[in-house]
Amino acid sequence: MTQSGPRYQALSTNDPGNQCLESRPPSLQPHDCTAGRAACEAVSTPLQKLADQYGPVFTVHLGRQKMVVLTGYEAVREALVGTGQKLAGRPPIAIFQLIQGGGGVFFSSGVRWRAARQLTVRTLHGLGVGRATVANKVLQELRCLTGQLDSYRGQPFPLALLGWAPSNITFMLLFGQRFDYRDPVFVSLVGLTDEVMVLLGAPSLQLFNIFPWLGALLQLHRPVLSKIEEVRAILRTLLEARRPHMTAQGPVQSYLDALIQQGQGNDPEGLFAEANVVACALDMVMAGTETTSSTLQWAALLMAKHPRVQGRVQEELDCVLGPGRPPRLEDQQALPYTNAVLHEVQRYITLLPHMPRRTTADTRLGSYLLPKGTPVVPLLSSVLLDKTQWDTPRQFNPGHFLDADGRFVKRAAFLPFSAGRRVCVGESLARSELFLLFVGLLQRYRLLPPPGLSPATLDTTPAPAFTMRPPAQALCAVPRLQGR
């Protein structure tokens, strides 16, 4: 780039560098932007600003790479759902290529991705995700979490403490065992995951992804690779502890068991060799702990920020569940307002604004033809904040999911887990966990700001990280008398 600032123009069909679209009159081309520093950071706000100027489909240059960006419900939905397998690829992202080498569940493509995803979905289902088997484990973890909160006796506790329960539920499924919150393995995994997520969201890593040669020269990737290697060492230890107990036909009691068994069976292509087994486990640890943990923290923070909403949820819980009865998954239908609040939390926080895709074949999107191998960014935050789909997109408003009679309403533009062939493999688990933990917490406590602070002073500015996680702060969990 020779200009110090951004330069925007419509793509010309005579541009020999334009490989993203078939030739057609310039008026039909997506708007192109040769990005300056702001857009090169590839965050949702600059991309949304470009969409406001150039429309829902445009091309952005990130270093030497062109990416087609899709914004708004209509464009994103058409791409994710209407193209089938054609948009199921994942472009190579420099830092994740170094971390996973093209393996794992989330950043792989082709045969390796299909094999890892099928195994993951099948294993989670077999372990009871979405059914009473896992629901009982969630309620068990809820009791451990409330024990921790009770020890604070209504005094301020760190918001991050709420993330321990979702993390441990993930570990139970992955490793076949629950950890005490003081267990060194638990403490290390939670702490390392937190550090990795912060490092992945750092501007230095974004620079590395855009200019890998420069990032390698400056060693920008070294801190995160060092932390990742510590996580891998723990995973290898846990794998070796499980391996002697597994046979090709033995019962599967954890995700690690399934990975080990798959590697022991007929695997002529080496899809579940040791490196990819560790890569799959690493993906599930990182994604399974960060997303649900952050969402539960956001839910608690927003309840303290909006006490009237919290009070209305608790009135509904007292009326439907009564005093002391633990929640069940089937209670969701009888708790429309609570269900609406949880959905609105996920919509409002836009936890993972975008995850890039890549076309696996020539793909037509509306009037555009994207050749095979085109990187595509469906901007999920633009869907969750689309003003054509939501009455007050920038405000926390549970009414987005309620009709005039107070009944819960599903919304097609609610896509926090993405959609299509690469929809989040942990969606069912996350929904179950969030509902049971959120209801259990609000049954038992009033969530309040620390003494001397008002709800309005609570900080809801997302902290810099790979996801849009809540900022570190404290809340109070004050035991409540149900029904009053």
C-alpha positions in Angstrom: 0.0 0.0 0.0 1.3 3.4 -0.9 -1.4 5.4 0.7 -1.4 6.2 4.4 -5.1 6.1 4.7 -7.8 3.7 3.4 -8.7 3.7 -0.3 -12.1 2.4 -1.5 -13.4 1.8 -5.0 -15.7 -0.4 -6.9 -14.0 -3.5 -8.4 -13.4 -3.2 -12.1 -13.9 -6.2 -14.3 -10.7 -5.3 -16.1 -8.7 -5.7 -12.9 -6.4 -8.7 -13.4 -6.2 -9.2 -9.7 -9.9 -9.6 -9.3 -10.3 -13.4 -8.9 -13.2 -13.3 -6.6 -16.0 -12.7 -9.1 -17.0 -13.5 -12.6 -16.8 -10.6 -15.2 -19.9 -8.5 -15.3 -20.7 -4.7 -15.5 -19.0 -2.8 -12.7 -22.4 -1.8 -11.2 -22.9 -5.5 -10.3 -19.6 -5.9 -8.5 -19.3 -5.9 -4.7 -17.7 -2.7 -3.5 -13.9 -3.2 -2.9 -11.8 -1.7 -0.2 -8.0 -1.6 -0.1 -7.9 -1.3 3.6 -5.9 1.0 5.9 -5.0 0.1 9.5 -8.6 0.0 10.8 -10.0 -2.5 8.4 -6.8 -4.5 8.4 -7.6 -5.4 12.0 -10.5 -7.4 10.7 -12.8 -6.6 13.5 -16.6 -6.2 13.1 -17.0 -2.5 13.6 -14.8 -1.3 10.7 -16.3 -4.0 8.5 -19.8 -2.9 9.4 -18.9 0.7 8.6 -17.7 -0.4 5.2 -21.0 -2.3 4.7 -23.0 0.9 5.6 -21.1 2.6 2.8 -20.7 -0.1 0.1 -23.6 -2.5 0.7 -23.9 -6.1 2.1 -21.3 -7.7 -0.2 -17.8 -6.2 -0.7 -14.2 -7.3 -0.9 -11.5 -6.3 1.6 -7.8 -6.5 1.1 -6.0 -7.8 4.2 -2.3 -7.6 3.3 -2.1 -9.6 0.0 -5.2 -11.5 0.6 -8.6 -10.6 -0.7 -11.7 -11.7 1.3 -15.3 -11.3 0.4 -17.3 -9.9 3.3 -21.0 -10.6 3.8 -23.1 -8.4 6.1 -26.8 -8.4 7.2 -29.2 -11.2 7.6 -30.2 -11.7 4.0 -26.6 -12.0 2.6 -25.3 -14.1 5.5 -28.2 -16.5 5.6 -28.2 -17.1 1.9 -24.4 -17.9 2.1 -24.5 -20.1 5.2 -27.7 -22.0 4.5 -28.3 -21.8 0.8 -24.9 -23.0 -0.5 -24.7 -26.4 1.3 -21.2 -27.8 1.3 -19.9 -25.1 -1.0 -19.1 -22.7 1.9 -17.9 -25.4 4.4 -14.2 -24.8 3.9 -11.9 -22.8 6.2 -9.2 -20.5 4.8 -5.7 -21.0 6.2 -5.2 -18.5 9.1 -1.5 -18.1 9.8 -1.6 -18.5 13.6 -3.9 -21.5 13.5 -1.9 -23.1 10.8 1.0 -23.0 13.2 -1.0 -24.2 16.2 -3.0 -27.0 14.5 -1.3 -27.6 11.2 -4.6 -28.0 9.4 -6.0 -30.5 11.9 -8.6 -30.4 14.7 -12.3 -29.6 14.5 -12.6 -25.9 13.9 -9.9 -24.8 11.6 -9.5 -27.8 9.4 -11.1 -28.4 6.0 -12.0 -31.2 3.6 -11.7 -34.9 4.6 -10.0 -34.1 8.0 -12.7 -31.7 9.0 -15.5 -34.0 8.0 -14.0 -36.9 10.0 -13.3 -34.8 13.1 -16.7 -33.2 13.0 -18.6 -36.5 12.6 -16.7 -38.1 15.4 -17.3 -35.1 17.7 -21.1 -34.9 17.0 -21.5 -38.7 17.4 -19.5 -38.7 20.6 -21.3 -35.8 22.3 -24.6 -37.4 21.4 -23.5 -40.7 22.8 -22.4 -39.0 26.1 -25.9 -37.7 26.6 -25.6 -34.1 25.4 -29.1 -32.5 25.3 -30.6 -35.3 27.5 -31.0 -35.9 31.2 -27.6 -37.7 31.4 -25.7 -34.4 30.9 -28.4 -32.3 32.5 -27.8 -34.1 35.8 -24.0 -33.4 35.5 -24.7 -29.7 34.9 -26.9 -29.6 38.0 -24.2 -31.3 40.0 -21.8 -28.7 38.9 -24.3 -26.0 39.7 -24.2 -27.2 43.3 -20.5 -26.9 43.4 -20.6 -23.4 41.9 -23.2 -22.2 44.4 -21.0 -23.6 47.2 -18.3 -21.3 46.0 -20.6 -18.3 45.8 -22.0 -19.0 49.3 -18.5 -18.8 50.7 -18.5 -15.1 49.8 -21.5 -14.5 52.0 -23.0 -11.8 49.7 -19.7 -10.0 49.4 -18.1 -9.2 46.0 -16.8 -12.2 44.0 -14.8 -12.1 40.7 -17.1 -12.4 37.7 -14.7 -14.9 36.2 -15.6 -17.4 38.9 -18.8 -18.1 37.1 -16.8 -19.6 34.2 -15.5 -22.4 36.4 -18.7 -24.4 36.1 -19.1 -24.4 32.3 -15.4 -25.2 32.0 -15.7 -28.2 34.4 -18.7 -29.5 32.5 -16.6 -29.5 29.3 -13.8 -31.2 31.1 -16.2 -33.9 32.3 -17.2 -34.7 28.8 -13.7 -34.5 27.3 -11.8 -36.3 30.0 -14.4 -38.4 31.8 -13.8 -36.8 35.1 -14.8 -33.8 37.2 -12.0 -31.7 38.7 -12.1 -30.0 42.1 -11.8 -26.2 41.5 -8.4 -26.3 43.4 -7.0 -29.2 41.3 -3.7 -28.1 39.7 -4.9 -29.5 36.3 -8.1 -27.6 36.4 -6.4 -24.4 37.6 -3.8 -24.7 34.8 -6.3 -25.4 32.0 -8.6 -22.6 33.0 -5.7 -20.1 33.4 -3.9 -21.1 30.2 -7.2 -20.9 28.2 -7.7 -17.4 29.5 -4.2 -16.4 28.5 -4.4 -17.9 25.1 -7.7 -16.2 24.3 -6.3 -12.8 25.3 -3.2 -13.4 23.2 -5.2 -14.5 20.2 -7.1 -11.2 20.3 -4.1 -9.0 20.6 -3.3 -6.6 17.8 0.1 -8.2 17.4 -1.6 -11.5 16.4 -3.8 -9.8 13.9 -0.8 -8.3 12.4 0.8 -11.7 12.3 -2.2 -13.2 10.5 -2.2 -10.4 7.9 1.6 -10.3 7.3 3.0 -13.7 8.5 6.5 -13.0 7.2 6.7 -9.8 9.2 5.1 -11.4 12.3 7.6 -14.3 12.1 10.5 -11.8 11.8 9.2 -10.0 14.9 8.4 -13.3 16.7 4.9 -12.1 17.4 3.6 -15.6 17.6 6.0 -16.9 20.2 4.0 -16.0 23.4 0.8 -17.8 22.3 2.7 -20.8 20.9 4.4 -21.2 24.3 1.1 -21.2 26.1 -0.4 -23.6 23.6 2.4 -26.0 24.2 1.7 -26.0 27.9 -1.9 -27.0 27.2 -0.8 -29.7 24.8 1.5 -31.2 27.5 -1.5 -31.5 29.8 -3.6 -33.1 27.1 -0.9 -35.6 26.3 -0.7 -36.6 29.9 -4.4 -37.1 30.1 -4.4 -39.1 26.9 -1.7 -41.4 28.1 -3.7 -41.9 31.4 -6.8 -43.0 29.4 -5.0 -45.1 26.7 -4.4 -48.2 28.8 -8.1 -48.5 29.6 -9.3 -48.3 26.0 -9.8 -51.1 23.5 -11.2 -51.0 20.0 -14.6 -52.2 21.2 -14.6 -50.9 24.7 -17.2 -48.4 26.1 -16.6 -44.8 25.4 -16.9 -42.7 28.5 -15.3 -39.5 27.3 -14.3 -37.5 24.2 -10.6 -38.6 24.7 -11.8 -42.3 24.7 -13.5 -41.7 21.3 -10.4 -40.2 19.9 -8.2 -43.0 21.2 -10.5 -45.7 19.9 -10.8 -44.1 16.5 -7.0 -44.0 16.2 -6.8 -47.7 17.2 -9.3 -48.8 14.6 -9.3 -48.8 10.9 -7.7 -45.5 10.0 -5.7 -46.0 6.8 -5.5 -42.3 6.0 -4.1 -41.5 9.4 -6.9 -39.0 10.1 -6.7 -39.7 13.9 -3.0 -40.0 14.3 -1.5 -38.6 17.5 -1.1 -35.1 16.2 -4.7 -34.8 15.1 -6.0 -36.4 18.3 -4.3 -33.7 20.3 -5.5 -31.0 17.9 -9.1 -32.1 18.3 -8.8 -32.2 22.1 -7.2 -28.8 22.0 -10.0 -27.3 19.9 -12.6 -28.7 22.2 -10.9 -27.4 25.4 -10.5 -23.9 24.0 -13.9 -23.5 22.3 -15.8 -25.5 24.9 -14.6 -23.5 27.9 -14.3 -20.0 26.5 -17.7 -19.5 24.7 -20.1 -20.8 27.3 -18.1 -19.4 30.2 -18.0 -15.9 28.7 -21.7 -16.1 27.9 -22.7 -17.1 31.5 -20.6 -14.2 32.8 -22.3 -11.8 30.4 -25.7 -13.1 31.5 -24.9 -12.4 35.2 -23.4 -9.0 34.4 -26.4 -7.9 32.4 -28.8 -9.1 35.1 -26.9 -6.9 37.6 -27.0 -4.1 35.0 -30.7 -4.4 34.4 -32.3 -5.2 37.8 -35.9 -4.9 36.5 -35.2 -7.7 33.9 -33.6 -9.8 36.6 -36.6 -9.3 38.9 -39.1 -10.3 36.2 -37.1 -13.5 35.5 -37.1 -14.4 39.2 -40.9 -13.8 39.4 -41.4 -16.2 36.6 -39.0 -18.8 38.1 -40.8 -18.6 41.5 -44.2 -19.0 39.9 -43.3 -21.9 37.6 -40.6 -23.8 39.6 -41.5 -22.9 43.1 -39.0 -22.8 46.0 -36.1 -25.2 45.8 -37.1 -27.3 42.8 -34.1 -27.6 40.4 -34.7 -26.7 36.8 -35.1 -29.3 34.1 -34.4 -28.9 30.3 -38.2 -29.3 29.6 -38.9 -26.2 31.8 -37.8 -23.9 28.9 -41.2 -24.0 27.3 -42.9 -22.9 30.6 -40.4 -20.0 31.1 -40.9 -17.8 28.0 -39.5 -14.6 29.6 -36.4 -16.4 31.0 -35.9 -18.1 27.6 -36.2 -14.7 25.9 -33.6 -13.1 28.3 -31.1 -15.9 27.6 -31.5 -15.5 23.8 -31.2 -11.7 24.1 -28.0 -12.0 26.1 -26.5 -14.1 23.3 -27.8 -11.8 20.6 -26.7 -8.6 22.3 -23.1 -9.6 23.2 -22.2 -11.0 19.7 -19.6 -13.2 21.4 -17.9 -14.3 18.2 -18.4 -11.6 15.6 -17.2 -13.6 12.6 -15.4 -16.8 11.5 -14.0 -16.9 8.0 -15.1 -19.6 5.5 -13.7 -20.7 2.1 -15.6 -21.8 -0.9 -15.0 -25.5 -1.8 -16.4 -25.1 -5.3 -17.4 -22.3 -7.6 -20.3 -20.7 -5.7 -23.0 -18.3 -6.7 -24.2 -15.7 -4.2 -27.0 -13.7 -5.6 -25.5 -12.0 -8.7 -21.9 -12.8 -7.8 -19.8 -15.9 -8.7 -17.1 -16.8 -6.2 -14.5 -19.2 -7.6 -13.4 -22.2 -5.6 -11.0 -21.2 -2.8 -12.4 -17.7 -2.2 -12.1 -16.6 1.5 -15.5 -15.4 2.8 -16.3 -13.6 6.0 -20.0 -13.9 7.0 -20.2 -11.2 9.7 -22.4 -12.7 12.3 -22.4 -9.6 14.4 -24.1 -7.8 11.5 -26.9 -10.3 11.6 -27.4 -10.1 15.4 -27.4 -6.3 15.2 -29.3 -6.0 11.8 -31.7 -3.1 12.2 -34.0 -4.7 9.6 -34.5 -7.7 11.9 -34.4 -6.2 15.4 -36.5 -3.3 16.8 -33.7 -2.0 19.0 -30.5 -3.8 17.8 -28.1 -1.8 20.0 -30.1 -2.2 23.2 -30.5 -5.1 25.6 -34.2 -5.9 25.0 -35.7 -9.3 25.8 -38.8 -8.2 23.9 -37.0 -9.1 20.7 -38.0 -12.7 21.5 -41.6 -12.2 22.8 -44.9 -11.7 21.0 -47.6 -9.3 22.2 -49.0 -12.0 24.5 -45.6 -12.7 26.2 -45.0 -16.0 24.4 -41.5 -16.9 23.3 -40.8 -16.3 19.6 -38.0 -17.9 17.6 -36.2 -15.5 15.3 -34.5 -16.6 12.1 -31.8 -13.9 12.5 -30.7 -15.4 15.8 -27.4 -17.0 14.7 -24.9 -16.8 17.5 -23.8 -20.4 16.7 -23.6 -19.7 13.0 -25.6 -21.8 10.6 -25.3 -24.3 7.8 -22.7 -27.1 7.5 -20.3 -25.6 10.0 -22.8 -24.7 12.7 -21.2 -25.0 16.1 -20.8 -28.6 17.2 -21.4 -27.7 20.8 -24.6 -25.7 20.3 -26.8 -28.2 22.0 -24.4 -28.5 25.0 -24.1 -24.8 25.3 -27.8 -24.2 25.2 -28.4 -26.8 27.9 -25.6 -25.5 30.2 -26.6 -21.9 29.9 -30.3 -22.6 30.7 -29.7 -24.8 33.7 -26.9 -22.7 35.2 -28.6 -19.3 34.6 -31.9 -20.5 36.1 -30.1 -22.1 39.0 -28.2 -18.9 39.8 -31.2 -16.6 39.6 -33.3 -19.0 41.7 -30.8 -18.7 44.5 -29.3 -15.2 44.3 -29.9 -11.6 43.5 -27.0 -10.4 41.4 -26.0 -6.9 42.4 -23.2 -4.4 41.9 -20.5 -4.2 44.6 -21.4 -1.9 47.5 -21.1 1.8 46.6 -21.8 1.1 42.8 -25.0 1.5 40.9 -26.2 -0.8 38.1 -25.5 2.0 35.6 -21.8 2.1 36.6 -21.2 -1.6 35.7 -18.8 -1.8 32.7 -20.1 -3.7 29.7 -17.4 -2.7 27.3 -16.0 -6.0 25.9 -12.5 -6.8 26.9 -9.9 -7.4 24.2 -9.6 -11.1 23.4 -10.4 -13.6 20.7 -14.0 -13.5 21.7 -16.1 -10.5 22.9 -15.7 -11.4 26.6 -16.9 -9.3 29.5 -14.4 -7.0 31.3 -13.0 -8.3 34.6 -15.0 -7.0 37.5 -16.9 -8.1 40.6 -20.5 -8.7 41.5 -22.4 -9.7 44.6 -24.5 -12.9 44.8 -27.0 -12.2 47.7 -29.1 -15.2 48.8 -32.8 -14.4 48.2 -36.1 -15.5 49.7 -38.0 -17.0 46.8 -41.4 -15.6 46.1 -40.6 -12.3 47.7 
